C-alpha cells in the first residue's frame, strides 16, 4: 500500500524547534513584507492574517494572494521572527527586501499615459461639440469663433497628449530608422498645423477633432500595451529581494546583527536553524541539513558538515552552523543568478513585435507617398495650400492606426480568453512568441510533480509501521513529518523510551529493549537515506517517489500529439528525473542541472534554430524562463519565477497549456488578418486620397472605419 505525504524539505513542514523567538529591535521598519509561496486559498489568507494579527506589536497584516505576499505594519518586530512564527504554524514564509521591491511597485509611466489619455478624450469631446455646431450651419463670424475655441482646446491638448508618439518618433529618427510613431506624429502635427492655418485664414475646413480622435484611440492601444508589460515585474529584482538582509556576525567571541552589506570576506557568521544562508560561505563548525529545493529543485534535504560549501538563499533546517564568508554582494550565488536573468531578459526583450516589423516597411512607404503626392499636386496645380491639404489627407488616410491597434486589440481579447481558462498573460509579445515555439521543456520538481510523494510501506510489517510512526512523530524534521503523515490510517504509534534526536543524523529511541533509529542511511546502516532500523535487524531504506501534478501526463501527451518534442530539465538527481520521465512516456530527461546549465542548454537549442517554451517554477528556473523564447510558470511558483515567465497558470493543472498554444496560434493569425485588412483598406483608400477626392475629414472617418473593423476582427479570438 502507499500513502501520500509532502517530502519537499520546506519550512512549511517544520515545527516548533525551527521557530525563533520574537526579537525586540531598537528600531524596526514600519512595513514588513514576507513572501508566502505556499498559500493558495482564502483559508490560507485568513490563517496567516489571524496568526500575525495576534502577535504583540502587529497593528495590521494584509495578504495579497496573487503576489503570494503579506504586508505587515509592525512595531519593534523583526521580519525574520515573524517569518519563523508563520513557518512554525505551517506556512512557508521568508522576508523580502522592501527596498529591492519598491522599484517594482510604482508605475509612473502608466499614470502618465492615463493622464494623457484623459486629456485627449476630454479635449476630443469638447471639440466635437463645436464641430457639430459648425456642421449644423454656423457660418461667418460664429464659425470662425468656434474654430478658434477649438484651436485653443486642441493645440495644448495635442502638445501634451501626443508627446508619447513624438518622443518615440524622435528617438527613432535620431537612430536613423523609422517606426510606427513617425507617420502618426507627422499626421497629428500636419493636421493640427493645417487646421490652425485654415482658422487664421478664415477657412471652412479644420481637423482638430480628427487629430484628437487619432491621438485618443492610439493612446488607448498604447495604454493596453503598457499594462500587459507592467504585469511582468523584473525577475532579477525579485531574486535580489529574496536575499536575507541581515546576518549574525561573530567577532572576538561576541555576536552582533549586521546588514549583509557590512560583511567582508573572511568574516564568521552564525546561521541558526530555520534561517536562510545570507551569503556564500564554508561551514566552519556544525552539522545540519539544507533545503535547496528553491535553488536547485532537489526534493530531499542535503546534509552538510565542516568544510562544505553553502550558497546564499539555501535554508538551514536542523542545527546552527558557523560559516566563513567567501562571497558577498554581486559575487554571491543568488546575485549571479540574478545576473543570468538580467542577461536573458535583455535577450528576449530584443524580440520585435509584428506591428513594429510591419512599420519598418510601412512607414517609409507612407512618407514617400505623401511627399510624392505633395510634389505632384504642386506641379499640377501650383497651389501649395491645396497640395498640402491633399498630402495631409494621404498621411491621415494611410496613418497606421489600424496597425497600431491590431496587436493590442488581439492580445487583449486573447488574454481575456486565457484568463477565463486560468492563464494570466504578463508580457505584450508573449502570445506571438508562444505561437512560434517548436520545442517544449519542463522543469520537474513542483512543475510536473506536485511537491508530494508516496512512501512505499508494502515492505514493512504493522509492528514496524507502529515503531516508525512513533519515531517520525517524535521529530520535527521535515522528512520525519512527511513520514508521519504517510503512515496509513489505523496504524497506532507504539510506546518508545529514551527518545533523542542526533543533530544532522536522525532520531533514535528504545523499543522493547532494542535501539530503533530513523535518519541518514550511513548512520542507520543502509546504503541510501532516509532509512529505518530495529535492533540488530538489517536497516530498511524508505523509498519515496514523487507524484505527478494533475494533468501533467495528459498535457505532455497532448503536446507530443501536436508535434512538439518534450524534454525535462531538472536540478534533482538523474535517477529521480528519469523515474518521472518514465511515468510520462517517451520524454528525454536530464537531471542534476545547475541554473547556468539550464540556461546554457536553452541557448544551445536557440543557436540550433529551436524556439523553446520553458515551463518551470523554481529559482533555479528563472534564468531559463527568461532565456526561453516563451515561458510558463504555475501559480505555486516562487515570485521570481512567476515574474520571469510570460504566462502564469492560475490553476493546479497544466492541462490548459496545449489549448494556450492553439489560442496563441489563432491570435497570431488574427493579427496577420488585421494587417491584411489594413493593407486592403489602403489599396482602396490611397488612390482616392492621392487623386484629391478625400478631405482630411473624410480621411479621418475612413481611418476610424478601418480601426473599428480591426477591433471587431480581434474579438473573434474570444
C-alpha positions in Angstrom: 0.0 0.0 0.0 1.0 3.6 -0.5 0.3 6.8 1.3 0.8 10.4 0.2 3.0 12.8 2.0 4.9 16.1 1.3 8.6 15.4 1.2 9.9 18.7 -0.1 12.2 19.9 2.6 10.4 23.2 3.0 10.0 25.3 6.1 6.2 24.9 5.9 6.7 21.3 7.1 8.8 22.3 10.1 7.5 22.7 13.6 8.4 24.3 16.9 12.2 23.8 17.0 12.7 25.7 13.8 10.9 28.8 15.2 13.0 31.6 16.5 11.7 33.8 19.4 10.4 37.2 18.5 13.2 39.6 18.9 12.7 43.2 20.0 14.6 45.7 17.9 15.6 49.3 18.9 14.2 50.4 15.5 12.2 48.4 13.1 10.7 49.2 9.7 7.1 50.4 9.7 6.3 47.9 7.0 7.5 44.3 6.7 6.9 42.2 3.6 7.1 38.4 3.7 6.9 36.0 0.7 4.3 33.2 1.1 4.9 30.8 -1.8 2.8 28.0 -0.4 -0.6 29.9 0.1 -3.3 29.1 -2.4 -6.8 29.8 -1.0 -9.0 32.0 1.2 -8.3 29.7 4.2 -4.6 30.4 3.9 -5.2 34.1 3.8 -7.4 34.1 7.0 -5.0 31.7 8.8 -1.9 33.9 8.1 -3.7 37.1 8.9 -5.1 35.7 12.2 -1.7 34.4 13.3 0.1 37.7 12.6 -2.6 40.0 14.0 -2.4 38.0 17.2 1.3 39.0 17.7 2.1 41.8 20.1 3.3 44.8 18.1 1.5 43.9 14.9 -1.1 46.6 14.0 -2.2 45.2 10.7 -1.4 42.2 8.3 -2.8 42.1 4.8 -2.2 39.1 2.5 -2.1 39.5 -1.3 -2.9 36.1 -2.8 -2.0 37.0 -6.4 1.5 38.1 -5.3 1.7 35.5 -2.5 2.9 38.1 0.0 1.8 39.6 3.2 2.5 43.2 4.2 2.7 43.8 7.9 2.6 47.0 9.8 4.5 46.3 13.0 6.5 48.0 15.8 9.6 46.6 17.4 9.4 43.3 15.4 11.9 41.7 13.1 10.8 40.2 9.7 12.8 37.0 10.4 10.9 36.5 13.7 7.5 36.9 12.1 8.6 34.5 9.3 9.6 31.9 11.8 6.2 32.2 13.6 4.4 31.5 10.3 6.8 28.7 9.5 6.1 27.1 12.8 2.4 27.3 12.0 2.8 25.5 8.7 3.0 28.5 6.3 6.3 28.7 4.4 7.5 32.3 4.8 10.6 34.3 4.3 11.4 38.0 4.3 11.7 40.1 1.2 13.8 43.2 1.0 11.3 46.1 0.7 13.9 48.4 -0.8 14.5 46.0 -3.6 10.8 45.6 -4.2 10.0 49.3 -4.1 11.2 49.9 -7.6 8.8 47.2 -9.0 5.7 48.6 -7.3 5.4 52.1 -8.9 4.2 52.8 -12.3 4.8 56.5 -13.2 4.6 55.7 -17.0 1.2 54.1 -16.6 -0.1 57.1 -14.7 1.3 59.5 -17.3 -0.3 57.5 -20.1 -3.6 57.5 -18.3 -3.4 61.3 -17.8 -2.6 61.9 -21.4 -5.4 59.6 -22.4 -7.9 61.5 -20.2 -6.8 64.9 -21.5 -7.1 63.8 -25.2 -10.5 62.3 -24.5 -11.8 65.4 -22.7 -10.5 67.7 -25.4 -11.9 65.5 -28.2 -15.4 65.5 -26.8 -15.4 69.3 -26.4 -14.0 70.0 -29.8 -16.6 67.6 -31.3 -19.3 69.7 -29.7 -18.1 72.8 -31.6 -17.6 70.7 -34.8 -21.3 69.6 -34.6 -22.3 73.3 -34.3 -20.3 74.2 -37.3 -21.6 71.2 -39.3 -25.2 72.3 -38.3 -25.0 75.6 -40.1 -22.9 78.0 -38.1 -21.2 80.4 -40.5 -19.2 83.6 -40.9 -18.1 85.1 -37.5 -19.7 82.3 -35.5 -17.9 79.6 -37.4 -14.5 81.4 -37.0 -15.1 81.9 -33.3 -15.9 78.1 -32.9 -12.7 77.3 -34.9 -10.6 79.5 -32.6 -12.1 78.0 -29.5 -11.4 74.5 -30.9 -7.8 75.6 -31.6 -7.5 76.9 -28.0 -8.6 73.5 -26.7 -7.0 71.1 -29.2 -3.5 72.6 -29.6 -2.4 72.5 -25.9 -4.1 69.1 -25.6 -2.2 67.7 -28.6 1.0 69.2 -27.4 0.6 67.3 -24.1 -1.1 64.1 -25.1 0.8 63.3 -28.3 4.2 63.6 -26.6 4.2 59.8 -26.3 4.3 59.4 -30.0 6.5 62.4 -30.7 9.2 61.3 -28.3 9.2 57.8 -29.7 9.4 59.1 -33.3 12.2 61.5 -32.4 14.2 58.7 -30.8 13.8 56.5 -33.9 14.8 59.3 -36.3 17.9 60.2 -34.2 18.9 56.5 -34.6 18.4 56.7 -38.3 15.3 54.5 -38.5 11.5 54.7 -38.8 8.9 53.2 -36.5 5.1 53.3 -36.3 5.2 56.5 -34.4 6.8 58.6 -37.1 3.8 58.7 -39.5 1.5 59.0 -36.5 3.3 62.1 -35.2 3.7 63.6 -38.7 -0.1 63.2 -39.3 -1.0 64.8 -36.0 1.4 67.7 -36.4 0.4 68.4 -40.0 -3.4 68.1 -39.3 -3.1 70.5 -36.3 -0.9 73.0 -38.2 -3.1 73.0 -41.3 -6.2 73.5 -39.1 -4.5 76.5 -37.3 -3.6 77.9 -40.7 -7.1 77.4 -42.1 -8.5 79.1 -38.9 -6.2 82.1 -39.3 -7.2 82.4 -43.0 -10.9 82.1 -42.2 -11.2 78.8 -43.9 -14.2 76.5 -43.6 -12.4 73.1 -43.0 -10.4 72.4 -39.8 -9.5 69.0 -38.5 -8.8 69.4 -34.8 -11.4 66.7 -33.9 -9.7 64.3 -36.3 -6.3 64.9 -34.8 -7.6 64.5 -31.3 -9.6 61.3 -32.2 -6.4 59.8 -33.7 -4.4 60.6 -30.6 -7.1 59.3 -28.2 -7.6 56.0 -29.9 -3.9 55.3 -30.3 -3.3 56.2 -26.6 -5.9 53.5 -25.7 -3.8 51.0 -27.6 -0.6 52.2 -26.1 -2.0 52.0 -22.6 -3.3 48.5 -23.1 0.2 47.5 -24.4 1.8 49.1 -21.4 -0.4 47.4 -18.8 0.4 44.0 -20.2 4.1 44.8 -20.0 3.8 46.1 -16.4 2.3 42.8 -15.3 5.7 41.3 -15.5 8.0 42.7 -12.8 11.7 42.4 -13.2 12.7 38.9 -12.2 16.2 39.9 -11.3 14.8 42.5 -8.8 12.6 39.7 -7.3 15.7 37.5 -7.0 17.6 40.2 -5.2 14.7 40.8 -2.9 15.0 37.2 -1.7 18.3 37.9 -0.1 18.4 37.8 3.7 19.0 41.4 4.6 20.8 40.7 7.9 23.3 38.3 9.4 24.7 37.4 12.8 28.4 38.2 12.8 30.9 36.8 15.3 33.9 38.9 16.3 36.1 38.3 19.3 33.6 35.9 20.7 30.8 38.5 20.6 27.7 38.2 18.3 26.2 41.2 16.6 23.4 41.5 14.0 24.5 43.5 10.9 23.3 44.2 7.5 24.8 41.9 4.9 26.4 45.0 3.2 28.6 45.3 6.3 30.1 41.8 5.9 33.5 41.2 4.5 35.1 38.1 3.0 36.6 36.0 5.8 34.0 37.2 8.4 32.5 34.5 10.6 28.7 34.3 10.8 26.2 32.1 12.7 23.2 30.8 10.8 20.5 29.5 13.2 18.2 26.6 12.3 15.3 27.8 10.2 17.2 30.7 8.7 18.3 31.2 5.1 22.0 31.4 4.3 22.6 35.2 3.8 25.9 34.9 1.7 28.1 32.2 0.2 30.4 30.5 2.6 32.1 27.4 4.0 30.9 25.6 7.1 33.4 26.0 10.0 31.6 24.2 12.7 28.3 22.4 13.0 26.4 19.7 11.2 22.9 20.2 9.7 20.7 19.7 6.7 19.8 22.2 4.0 16.7 22.7 1.9 18.0 23.5 -1.6 14.6 23.0 -3.3 14.1 26.7 -4.2 17.6 27.0 -5.7 18.3 23.6 -7.3 15.0 21.7 -7.3 16.3 18.9 -5.1 13.3 17.4 -3.4 15.2 15.9 -0.4 17.2 17.8 2.2 21.0 17.7 1.8 23.3 17.0 4.8 26.2 19.4 5.3 29.2 19.3 7.7 32.5 21.1 8.3 34.2 22.3 5.1 31.1 22.0 3.0 30.2 24.9 0.7 27.0 26.9 1.2 25.2 29.2 -1.2 23.1 32.3 -0.4 19.4 31.5 -0.3 19.6 27.9 0.9 17.6 27.1 4.1 19.3 25.7 7.2 16.9 23.1 8.6 18.3 21.2 11.6 21.0 22.9 13.7 23.1 26.1 13.9 26.1 26.5 11.6 29.1 28.7 11.9 30.1 29.8 8.4 33.1 31.6 7.0 32.0 34.2 4.4 33.5 33.5 0.9 31.4 35.7 -1.3 29.4 38.9 -0.8 27.4 41.3 -2.8 27.4 40.7 -6.6 29.6 37.6 -6.2 27.1 35.5 -4.3 25.2 32.7 -6.0 21.9 34.5 -5.7 23.3 37.7 -7.3 25.0 35.7 -10.1 21.7 34.0 -10.8 20.1 37.5 -10.9 22.7 38.5 -13.4 21.9 35.5 -15.6 18.2 36.5 -15.5 19.1 40.1 -16.4 21.1 39.0 -19.4 18.4 36.6 -20.5 15.6 39.2 -20.1 17.7 41.6 -22.2 18.0 39.0 -25.0 14.2 38.3 -25.0 13.4 42.0 -24.9 15.1 42.5 -28.2 12.3 40.5 -29.8 10.5 42.7 -32.3 6.7 42.7 -32.3 4.9 42.0 -35.6 3.5 45.6 -35.7 7.0 47.1 -35.4 8.3 44.8 -38.1 5.4 45.9 -40.4 6.2 49.5 -39.5 9.7 49.1 -40.8 8.3 48.6 -44.3 5.1 50.6 -44.0 6.3 53.9 -42.5 8.9 54.8 -45.3 6.3 53.9 -48.0 3.7 56.2 -46.4 6.1 59.1 -46.1 7.4 58.7 -49.6 3.8 58.5 -51.0 2.7 61.7 -49.1 5.8 63.6 -50.4 5.3 62.5 -54.0 1.6 63.4 -53.7 2.6 66.9 -52.5 5.1 67.4 -55.2 2.8 66.1 -57.9 -0.1 68.4 -56.9 2.2 71.4 -56.8 3.3 70.7 -60.3 -0.2 70.1 -61.4 -2.0 73.0 -59.6 0.7 75.4 -58.4 -1.4 75.7 -55.2 0.7 75.0 -52.2 -2.2 75.1 -49.7 -4.3 72.7 -51.8 -1.3 70.4 -52.4 -0.5 70.3 -48.6 -4.2 69.6 -47.9 -4.2 66.6 -50.1 -0.8 65.3 -48.8 -2.2 65.5 -45.2 -5.2 63.6 -46.4 -2.9 60.9 -47.7 -1.0 60.8 -44.4 -4.2 60.6 -42.3 -5.9 58.0 -44.5 -2.8 55.8 -44.5 -2.0 56.5 -40.8 -1.2 53.2 -39.2 -4.0 53.5 -36.6 -5.3 50.1 -37.6 -1.8 48.6 -37.4 -1.3 50.3 -34.1 -4.4 48.7 -32.7 -4.1 45.4 -34.5 -1.7 43.8 -32.0 -3.0 45.3 -28.7 -6.6 44.5 -29.6 -6.0 40.9 -30.5 -3.7 40.4 -27.5 -6.2 41.9 -25.1 -9.0 39.7 -26.5 -6.8 36.6 -26.3 -5.6 37.5 -22.8 -9.3 37.6 -21.7 -9.8 34.1 -23.1 -6.6 32.9 -21.3 -7.8 34.4 -18.0 -11.2 32.6 -18.3 -9.2 29.4 -18.7 -7.0 30.1 -15.7 -4.0 31.6 -17.5 -2.5 35.0 -16.9 -0.6 36.6 -19.8 2.0 39.0 -18.5 4.1 40.1 -21.5 3.0 42.1 -24.5 4.7 39.9 -27.1 4.1 36.6 -25.2 1.4 35.2 -27.4 3.3 36.0 -30.6 6.3 34.1 -29.2 4.2 31.3 -27.8 2.7 30.7 -31.3 6.2 30.3 -32.7 7.6 27.7 -30.3 8.7 24.3 -31.6 10.3 22.7 -28.6 9.0 22.3 -25.1 11.0 21.9 -21.9 9.6 21.2 -18.4 11.2 21.5 -15.0 10.4 18.5 -12.8 10.1 19.4 -9.1 7.0 21.5 -8.5 6.1 21.7 -12.2 5.5 18.2 -13.5 5.2 17.0 -9.9 3.0 18.4 -7.2 5.6 18.6 -4.4 4.0 15.5 -2.8 5.3 11.9 -2.8 4.3 8.4 -2.0 6.0 6.3 0.7 6.2 2.6 -0.1 5.0 0.9 3.0 4.4 -2.6 1.5 7.7 -4.0 2.8 7.0 -3.0 6.4 5.0 -5.1 8.9 2.3 -3.4 11.0 4.6 -3.6 14.0 7.4 -1.9 12.1 5.0 0.7 10.9 4.0 1.4 14.6 7.6 1.9 15.6 8.2 4.1 12.5 5.1 6.2 13.3 6.3 6.8 16.8 9.9 7.7 15.7 8.7 10.0 13.0 6.3 11.8 15.3 9.0 12.4 17.9 11.0 14.6 15.4 10.2 17.9 13.9 12.4 17.4 10.9 10.5 18.0 7.6 11.3 14.4 6.3 10.2 12.9 9.7 6.9 14.9 9.5 6.4 13.7 5.9 6.9 10.1 7.0 4.5 10.5 9.9 1.9 11.9 7.5 2.5 8.9 5.2 1.8 6.2 7.7 -1.5 4.5 6.7 -4.6 5.3 8.7 -5.3 2.8 11.5 -1.7 2.2 12.4 -1.1 3.2 16.0 2.2 4.5 17.4 4.0 2.1 19.7 5.5 3.3 23.0 9.1 4.4 22.9 11.6 5.3 25.6 14.8 7.4 25.8 13.9 9.3 22.6 16.7 11.6 21.5 17.4 13.5 18.3 21.0 13.4 17.0 21.8 16.7 15.2 22.2 16.2 11.5 21.8 12.4 11.8 18.3 11.4 12.8 16.3 10.3 15.8 16.7 7.2 17.9 14.9 5.6 20.9 14.4 2.3 22.7 11.5 -0.1 22.0 11.2 -3.3 24.0 14.9 -3.2 24.9 16.0 -2.6 21.3 17.5 0.5 19.8 15.4 1.9 16.9 16.6 4.5 14.5 15.3 6.8 11.8 17.6 9.0 9.8 20.6 9.1 7.4 21.4 5.8 5.8 25.1 5.8 6.9 24.0 6.3 10.5 21.2 3.8 10.4 23.2 1.2 8.4 21.7 1.4 5.0 23.0 2.4 1.6 20.5 5.2 1.0 18.6 7.8 3.0 16.3 8.0 4.8 16.4 4.6 6.5 14.9 2.8 9.4 16.2 0.1 11.7 15.1 -2.0 14.7 17.8 -3.5 16.9 20.2 -5.8 15.1 17.9 -6.5 12.2 19.0 -5.1 8.7 18.2 -1.5 8.1 15.4 -0.8 5.6 15.7 2.2 3.2 12.5 4.2 3.0 11.5 4.6 -0.7 9.8 7.8 -1.8 8.6 8.6 -5.2 7.1 11.9 -6.4 3.6 12.1 -7.7 2.7 13.8 -11.0 0.8 17.1 -10.9 -2.8 16.9 -12.1 -3.0 16.8 -15.8 0.8 16.5 -16.3 0.7 13.3 -18.2 -2.2 14.3 -20.4 -0.6 17.6 -21.1 2.7 16.0 -22.2 0.9 13.5 -24.4 -1.3 16.2 -26.0 1.8 18.3 -26.8 3.5 15.3 -28.3 0.4 14.6 -30.4 0.6 18.2 -31.6 4.1 17.5 -32.9 6.2 19.2 -30.2 9.2 17.3 -28.8 9.2 17.4 -25.0 12.2 17.3 -22.6 12.7 17.6 -18.9 15.5 19.7 -17.3 15.9 19.3 -13.6 18.2 20.1 -10.8 17.2 16.9 -9.0 19.1 13.6 -9.3 19.2 11.9 -12.7 17.5 8.8 -11.2 14.6 10.9 -9.8 14.3 12.8 -13.1 14.3 9.6 -15.1 11.6 8.0 -12.9 9.2 10.9 -13.7 10.1 10.8 -17.4 9.2 7.1 -17.5 5.8 7.8 -15.9 5.2 10.4 -18.7 6.1 8.2 -21.6 8.6 9.0 -24.3 10.3 12.0 -22.8 14.0 12.9 -22.7 15.2 13.7 -19.2 18.3 15.5 -18.0 19.0 15.7 -14.2 21.5 17.4 -11.9 21.5 20.6 -13.9 22.5 23.9 -12.4 20.7 27.1 -13.3 23.5 28.2 -15.6 23.5 24.8 -17.3 19.7 25.0 -17.9 20.2 28.4 -19.4 23.1 27.3 -21.5 21.1 24.3 -22.8 18.4 26.6 -24.0 20.9 29.0 -25.6 22.3 26.0 -27.4 18.9 25.0 -28.7 18.2 28.6 -29.8 21.6 28.6 -31.7 20.4 25.4 -33.4 17.3 27.2 -34.6 14.9 26.0 -32.0 12.3 28.2 -30.3 11.9 26.9 -26.8 8.9 27.0 -24.5 10.2 26.7 -20.9 7.8 25.6 -18.1 9.2 25.9 -14.6 8.6 27.1 -11.0 11.8 27.3 -9.0 14.6 29.9 -8.5 16.8 27.6 -10.5 14.5 28.0 -13.4 14.4 31.8 -13.5 17.4 32.2 -15.9 16.0 29.5 -18.2 12.5 31.0 -18.1 13.9 34.4 -19.1 16.2 32.9 -21.8 13.5 30.8 -23.5 11.5 32.1 -26.5 8.4 31.8 -24.3 7.8 30.7 -20.8 5.1 29.5 -18.4 5.0 29.1 -14.6 2.4 27.6 -12.3 0.8 29.8 -9.7 2.6 27.8 -7.0 5.9 29.1 -8.3 8.1 31.5 -6.4 7.6 35.2 -7.0 10.9 35.4 -9.1 9.9 32.6 -11.3 6.4 34.0 -12.0 8.0 37.4 -12.7 10.4 35.8 -15.2 7.7 34.0 -17.1 5.3 35.2 -19.8 2.3 33.3 -18.7 1.2 32.1 -15.2 -1.1 29.0 -14.8 -3.6 30.0 -12.1 -5.0 26.6 -11.5 -3.3 23.4 -10.2 -3.4 21.5 -13.6 -1.2 22.0 -16.6 -3.9 20.8 -19.0 -4.6 24.3 -20.3 -1.1 24.6 -21.9 -1.9 22.8 -25.2 -5.1 25.0 -25.6 -3.0 28.1 -24.8 -0.6 27.3 -27.6 -3.6 26.8 -30.0 -5.1 30.1 -28.8 -1.8 31.9 -29.3 -1.6 30.5 -32.8 -5.1 31.7 -33.5 -4.3 35.1 -32.1 -1.3 35.4 -34.3 -3.5 34.5 -37.3 -5.9 37.3 -36.3 -3.1 39.8 -36.1 -2.0 38.8 -39.6 -5.6 39.1 -40.8 -5.7 42.6 -39.3 -2.6 43.5 -41.3 -4.3 42.2 -44.4 -7.4 44.3 -43.6 -5.2 47.4 -43.2 -3.4 46.6 -46.4 -6.7 46.1 -48.3 -8.1 49.3 -46.9 -5.1 51.2 -48.0 -5.2 49.8 -51.5 -8.7 51.3 -51.9 -8.3 54.5 -49.9 -4.8 55.6 -51.1 -5.7 56.2 -54.7 -8.8 58.1 -53.6 -6.6 60.4 -51.4 -3.8 60.8 -53.9 -6.3 61.8 -56.6 -7.6 64.6 -54.3 -11.1 63.1 -53.7 -10.6 62.8 -49.9 -10.6 65.7 -47.5 -8.7 65.3 -44.2 -12.1 64.9 -42.5 -13.3 62.1 -44.8 -9.8 60.5 -44.4 -10.2 60.6 -40.7 -13.6 58.9 -41.0 -12.2 56.2 -43.3 -9.3 55.6 -40.9 -11.7 55.2 -38.0 -13.7 52.7 -40.0 -10.6 50.6 -40.6 -9.8 50.7 -36.9 -13.3 49.5 -35.9 -13.0 46.7 -38.4 -9.7 45.6 -36.9 -11.2 45.7 -33.4 -14.2 43.6 -34.5 -11.9 41.0 -36.1 -9.8 40.9 -32.9 -12.8 39.9 -30.9 -13.1 36.7 -32.9 -10.2 35.3 -30.7 -12.7 35.2 -27.8 
